[in-house]
Amino acid sequence: TFINQPTRPGCQVCGFNRPADYKIPQNYVPSKEEKERIKEENRQMAMLLQVKKEEERKAQEERKRNRDQMFHTADLDLIRNEKPFECPICYTDIAAGEGVRLRECLHLFCQGCLAE
């Protein structure tokens, strides 16, 4: 019979979580290996939280840039493309900033095709 260590979050064999009301016995003393496992889990959780915080910071920066760009382009009829695309008329690959987005319909074209 396999017995789970009391500090594990769930069953080590099947992966099910412990019941929500489970409490670690107060008189339980974890082994050295178990203390190391817990320490490593805490370290990894801290790293994960740090990565999530950085991702959220980057997302906020991108939202701010997008908002600023939207205000900047509100009065323009033509807007430079922000990402590479393939022109739907001549099928040429267009690099970021080298094409045009029409403000009303948001379609993308290369400058040459739009001029014709």
Residue, then its C-alpha position, 0 to 999 in steps of 0.5 A: t500500500f502506498i502512503n502519501q506524505p502529508t505535505r503533498p497537495g494530492c495523491q502522488v499515484c493518481g494525481f487527485n487533489r486532497p480534500a479541501d478541508y484536509k489539514i497536515p497533522q500538527n505532530y508531523v515532521p517532514s523528512k529532509e527530502e520532503k523539506e527540499r521538495i517543498k523548498e523547490e516547489n516554493r522556489q518554482m512558484a515564486m518564479l512563476l509569479q515573477v514571470k506572470k507579473e512581468e507578462e502583465r507589465k508587458a501587456q499593460e505597456e502594449r495596451k498603452r502603446n496601442r491606445d497612444q497609437m490609436f489617438h495619434t492615428a484618429d485623424l489620419d485616413l491612411i495608417r502605416n502597417e504595424k506588422p508584415f503582411e502579404c499585399p492582397i493585390c500583388y501578393t508581395d510580402i510587405a515589411a512592417g511600416e512599408g505598407v498602408r492600412l485604410r482607416e475605415c475598413l482596416h484593409l492592408f495594401c502595399q503603397g504601389c498598389l494603393a497608388e494605382 
